[in-house]
Amino acid sequence: MRQLSIRCTLALALVAGSLATLGASASSRAAEPLTKVRFAYDFPWPDMALIPVIVAQKEGYFKEQGLKVSIVFPPSTSTTVQMLTTKSADVGLLTTSDVPVAVSAGAPIVSIANYSMRNNWGLFAKNGSGLSLASLKGKKVFSWGDTWTNAMMPFVLKKAGLKAKDVTMVTGDADTPMLLSGAVDFLTNTTNYAIPGIVGETGKKPVAITGKKAGVPDVPVWVYGVARPYAKKHQETLIKFLTALHHATMWAMEKKNQPRAVRYFDTAYPDSGYSHAYNVRAWKLTVPLLADKTGDLFMQTKKQWREMATALYGIGQISKIERPDTYFTNNYLP
C-alpha cells in the first residue's frame, strides 16, 4: 500500500471478508465434478495435430474450465461425422469439406472454429522426380480415401486438364513407404505431414504442388465441429472447451514451448508410429498454419464457407449451396 488512511481498518476487514468468500467459492468449485467431453479425432490413430488438445490436458487448461476431456479415435478417416451424430463423441476434428457434405446428406453438423487457417494440401513426390500437373496422366496417386482428398482431387484434375480416368487413385495406410517403394508415383497430403515424412526417409525435401498452384480453393483444411443438438444443449461447455483450447494452442505455438509440446505428444502416444524427429518437424510446420495474418486463431468467415460450398457444388460433391451460417458459427469462440 502506498498510503494508509483512516479507512484502513475497515478496508482490511472488507478484504479479509472477500478473501474468505473467494476461498469458499474456490473450494466449492474444486468439489464440483468435472464436465466430461469426448473429443473425436479425424484419423484412426494419433499424430502431432493432437498437440493442442494434449497440451490443454497436460497444462491444466481444460481443468481450469471445469472440463475433463478424453480423446477417442474413429475406425476410419470418414467416420468422425458419424460419431458426432450418433452421440459417441461430443466435439470432433473435421476437414472443412466434411461439413458441407454432411449437411447436404442431412446430418446436423456445424463447425464451431477453424483449426488451421489456409489450404496447404497438394501433391508430393520424391526430390528429382519432375512432378508437374502435366506429368499426372497415367500415374498412380496415393490417397487416404478421406472426404478432403476426394473433394480436392477434382480441382487438381481440372487445372491439369485431365479426367478421373486419367489417373489411378491408390488408397492405403502408409503413404511415404508406398512412394519410396514405387507403388505410387505421387502422394496427396498436406505440407506439415508429407514434408517431414519424406525428409525423414530420404534426407531431401520433396517436390510439391500445393494450394493455388494445385488449383484447389484457398480455405482452411481442418475445423472443430459438433452436432447441432449437442451445441444447443451445451453452449457453456463449448465456450469453455474453446477457451481452454485457445490458451493451449497459443502456448504450444510459442517457440520456447514447442519442444515440450512435442514431448507431451510423444509421452501420451509412444506407440503412434511417428518418430520424435518427425513430430518436431511436423509441429514446426503446423504452427504457422494455425493463425491468420492478424495473429487470430479459430475465427471463421462467411467467405471461406461460401468458397468451400461453391467449390464442392461445382464438382458435384453437394447438390445445393446453403447459406454460410448453415455450415458454421462463431458463437462459441472465447
C-alpha positions in Angstrom: 0.0 0.0 0.0 1.3 3.4 -0.9 -0.6 5.3 1.8 -2.6 4.5 4.8 -5.9 6.2 5.5 -8.4 6.4 8.4 -10.4 3.8 6.4 -7.6 1.3 6.5 -9.1 -0.9 9.3 -12.4 -1.1 7.5 -10.8 -1.8 4.2 -8.7 -4.6 5.6 -11.8 -6.1 7.2 -13.6 -6.0 3.9 -10.7 -7.6 2.0 -10.5 -10.3 4.6 -14.2 -11.0 4.2 -13.8 -11.0 0.4 -10.9 -13.4 0.5 -12.8 -15.7 2.8 -15.7 -15.7 0.3 -13.4 -16.3 -2.6 -11.8 -19.2 -0.7 -15.2 -20.8 0.0 -16.2 -20.3 -3.7 -12.9 -21.9 -4.9 -13.4 -24.8 -2.6 -16.9 -25.2 -3.8 -15.7 -25.2 -7.4 -13.0 -27.7 -6.6 -15.6 -30.0 -5.2 -17.7 -29.8 -8.3 -17.3 -32.8 -10.7 -15.6 -32.0 -14.0 -17.8 -32.0 -17.1 -16.8 -34.8 -19.4 -16.2 -34.1 -23.1 -15.3 -36.7 -25.6 -13.1 -35.4 -28.4 -13.1 -37.4 -31.7 -10.0 -37.2 -33.9 -10.3 -37.2 -37.7 -7.9 -40.1 -38.1 -7.9 -43.7 -36.8 -4.6 -43.2 -35.0 -2.9 -40.3 -33.2 -0.5 -37.8 -34.7 1.0 -34.4 -33.8 -2.1 -32.4 -34.8 -3.5 -33.5 -31.5 -0.9 -31.4 -29.6 -3.3 -28.5 -28.7 -5.7 -30.9 -27.1 -3.0 -32.8 -25.3 -1.4 -29.6 -24.1 -4.8 -28.4 -22.7 -4.9 -31.7 -20.8 -1.3 -31.6 -19.5 -1.1 -27.9 -18.7 -4.4 -28.0 -16.9 -6.3 -25.6 -19.3 -9.3 -28.0 -19.5 -9.4 -28.5 -15.8 -9.3 -24.7 -15.2 -12.5 -24.6 -17.2 -14.1 -27.4 -15.3 -13.7 -30.0 -18.0 -12.3 -33.5 -18.3 -11.6 -34.1 -22.0 -10.9 -37.6 -23.4 -9.7 -38.4 -26.9 -11.4 -41.1 -29.0 -10.5 -42.3 -32.5 -12.7 -43.2 -35.4 -12.5 -46.6 -37.2 -11.8 -44.8 -40.5 -10.9 -41.5 -42.0 -14.5 -40.8 -42.9 -16.5 -41.7 -39.7 -15.9 -38.8 -37.3 -19.1 -37.1 -38.5 -21.0 -40.3 -37.8 -19.5 -40.4 -34.2 -20.8 -36.9 -33.6 -24.3 -37.5 -35.0 -24.7 -40.8 -33.1 -23.5 -39.2 -29.8 -20.5 -41.5 -29.4 -18.4 -38.2 -29.4 -19.2 -34.6 -28.4 -16.6 -32.5 -30.3 -14.5 -33.6 -33.3 -11.8 -32.5 -35.6 -13.1 -32.5 -39.2 -11.9 -31.4 -42.6 -13.7 -28.4 -43.9 -15.1 -30.4 -46.8 -16.7 -32.8 -44.3 -19.2 -30.1 -43.1 -21.0 -29.2 -46.4 -21.0 -32.8 -47.5 -22.6 -33.8 -44.1 -25.1 -31.0 -44.3 -26.0 -31.9 -47.8 -26.7 -35.5 -46.6 -29.0 -34.2 -43.9 -26.5 -34.6 -40.9 -26.9 -31.8 -38.3 -23.2 -30.9 -38.3 -21.8 -27.4 -37.7 -18.3 -26.1 -37.5 -17.5 -24.1 -34.3 -13.9 -23.0 -35.0 -11.1 -23.2 -37.5 -8.2 -25.5 -36.6 -6.0 -24.2 -39.5 -6.3 -21.0 -41.5 -5.4 -21.9 -45.1 -5.1 -24.7 -47.6 -1.7 -26.3 -47.5 -2.8 -29.5 -49.3 -1.4 -30.8 -52.6 0.7 -33.4 -54.4 4.1 -34.5 -53.4 6.9 -36.6 -55.0 10.5 -37.6 -54.4 13.2 -35.0 -55.0 14.2 -35.0 -58.6 11.1 -36.8 -59.8 9.9 -34.0 -62.0 6.5 -33.7 -60.5 4.1 -31.4 -62.5 0.5 -31.2 -63.3 1.4 -32.1 -66.9 3.0 -35.3 -65.7 0.0 -36.7 -63.9 -1.6 -38.5 -66.8 -1.3 -42.3 -66.4 0.3 -42.0 -62.9 -0.6 -43.7 -59.6 -1.6 -41.2 -56.9 -1.9 -42.1 -53.2 -5.0 -41.2 -51.3 -6.1 -41.8 -47.7 -9.6 -42.3 -49.0 -10.9 -39.4 -47.0 -13.5 -36.8 -47.8 -11.0 -34.0 -48.2 -8.9 -35.8 -50.8 -12.0 -36.8 -52.6 -13.1 -33.2 -52.7 -9.7 -31.7 -53.7 -8.6 -34.1 -56.5 -11.3 -32.9 -59.0 -9.8 -29.4 -58.7 -6.3 -30.7 -59.4 -7.5 -32.7 -62.4 -9.5 -29.7 -63.7 -6.4 -27.5 -63.6 -4.3 -30.2 -65.3 -6.9 -30.6 -68.0 -7.5 -34.3 -67.0 -10.4 -36.5 -66.1 -10.6 -39.0 -63.2 -9.9 -41.9 -65.6 -6.5 -40.4 -66.5 -5.0 -41.2 -63.1 -5.2 -44.2 -60.8 -6.0 -43.4 -57.2 -4.5 -45.9 -54.7 -5.7 -46.0 -51.1 -3.5 -47.3 -48.3 -2.4 -46.7 -44.7 1.2 -45.8 -45.3 1.9 -43.1 -47.8 5.6 -42.4 -47.7 6.6 -46.1 -47.8 4.4 -46.6 -50.9 6.0 -43.6 -52.6 9.6 -44.8 -51.8 8.9 -48.3 -52.9 7.4 -47.2 -56.2 3.9 -48.4 -55.5 2.7 -44.9 -56.3 4.1 -42.0 -58.2 2.7 -39.2 -56.1 1.2 -38.5 -52.7 -1.8 -36.4 -51.7 -1.3 -34.8 -48.3 -0.6 -31.5 -46.6 2.8 -29.9 -46.2 3.0 -30.5 -42.4 2.6 -34.2 -42.9 4.2 -35.0 -46.3 7.4 -33.0 -46.0 8.5 -34.3 -42.5 7.8 -37.9 -43.7 9.7 -37.7 -46.9 12.6 -35.7 -45.5 12.9 -38.2 -42.6 13.3 -41.1 -45.1 15.3 -39.5 -47.8 17.0 -36.5 -46.2 15.7 -34.3 -49.1 12.7 -32.0 -49.4 10.1 -33.4 -51.8 8.8 -31.7 -54.9 5.4 -30.2 -54.1 2.5 -28.6 -55.8 0.1 -27.1 -53.2 -2.6 -24.5 -52.8 -3.4 -22.3 -55.7 -0.7 -23.9 -57.9 -2.7 -27.2 -57.5 -5.9 -25.4 -58.4 -7.6 -26.0 -55.0 -9.7 -23.4 -53.2 -7.9 -21.3 -50.5 -9.8 -22.5 -47.5 -8.7 -24.0 -44.1 -8.2 -27.7 -44.2 -9.4 -28.5 -40.6 -12.1 -27.3 -38.3 -13.6 -28.2 -34.9 -17.2 -29.5 -35.3 -20.2 -30.6 -33.3 -23.7 -31.9 -33.9 -26.2 -29.1 -33.6 -28.4 -30.8 -30.9 -25.3 -31.1 -28.7 -24.4 -27.5 -29.3 -27.9 -26.3 -28.4 -27.8 -28.2 -25.0 -24.1 -27.5 -24.1 -23.4 -23.9 -25.1 -21.4 -23.1 -22.0 -19.4 -26.3 -22.3 -18.4 -25.4 -25.8 -17.3 -21.9 -24.8 -15.2 -23.4 -22.0 -13.8 -26.1 -24.4 -12.7 -23.5 -27.0 -11.4 -21.1 -24.3 -9.1 -23.9 -22.9 -8.1 -24.9 -26.4 -7.2 -21.3 -27.4 -4.9 -21.0 -24.4 -3.3 -24.4 -25.1 -2.8 -23.6 -28.8 -1.2 -20.3 -28.1 1.1 -21.9 -25.5 2.1 -24.7 -27.9 2.8 -22.2 -30.7 5.4 -20.3 -28.7 8.9 -21.2 -29.9 10.1 -21.8 -26.3 7.2 -24.2 -25.6 7.3 -26.2 -28.9 9.8 -28.8 -27.7 7.7 -29.5 -24.5 4.5 -29.6 -26.6 6.0 -32.3 -28.8 7.3 -34.3 -25.8 3.7 -34.2 -24.4 2.5 -36.0 -27.5 5.4 -38.4 -27.5 4.7 -39.4 -23.9 0.9 -39.6 -24.5 1.3 -41.8 -27.6 4.7 -43.6 -27.5 3.4 -46.2 -30.0 2.0 -43.7 -32.5 4.5 -44.9 -35.2 5.9 -41.4 -35.6 9.5 -40.6 -34.5 10.4 -37.7 -32.3 12.3 -36.1 -35.1 9.2 -36.4 -37.4 7.0 -34.8 -34.7 9.4 -31.9 -34.2 9.4 -31.1 -37.9 5.7 -31.6 -38.4 4.7 -29.4 -35.5 7.1 -26.7 -36.6 5.4 -26.7 -40.0 1.9 -26.8 -38.4 2.4 -23.7 -36.2 2.3 -21.1 -39.0 -1.0 -22.6 -40.3 -2.9 -22.0 -37.0 -3.2 -18.2 -37.0 -4.4 -15.8 -39.7 -2.5 -12.8 -40.9 -3.5 -10.7 -37.8 -2.5 -13.5 -35.4 -6.0 -14.6 -34.6 -7.0 -18.2 -34.0 -10.2 -20.1 -34.7 -12.2 -17.2 -36.4 -14.2 -18.4 -39.4 -15.6 -16.3 -42.2 -18.6 -16.4 -44.5 -16.2 -16.1 -47.4 -14.3 -19.4 -46.6 -17.6 -21.3 -46.3 -19.1 -19.7 -49.4 -15.9 -20.7 -51.3 -15.9 -24.2 -50.0 -19.6 -24.8 -50.7 -19.3 -23.3 -54.2 -16.3 -25.4 -55.0 -17.9 -28.6 -53.8 -21.1 -27.8 -55.8 -19.1 -27.1 -58.9 -17.5 -30.6 -58.8 -20.8 -32.3 -57.9 -19.9 -33.2 -54.3 -23.0 -31.4 -53.0 -26.4 -30.8 -54.7 -27.1 -27.3 -53.2 -25.2 -24.3 -51.8 -26.6 -23.4 -48.4 -26.1 -20.1 -46.6 -22.7 -19.9 -44.9 -24.3 -19.8 -41.5 -25.7 -23.2 -42.2 -22.2 -24.6 -42.0 -20.6 -22.6 -39.2 -21.0 -20.4 -36.2 -18.5 -18.3 -34.2 -20.9 -18.0 -31.2 -18.8 -20.3 -29.0 -15.4 -18.6 -29.6 -13.7 -17.3 -26.4 
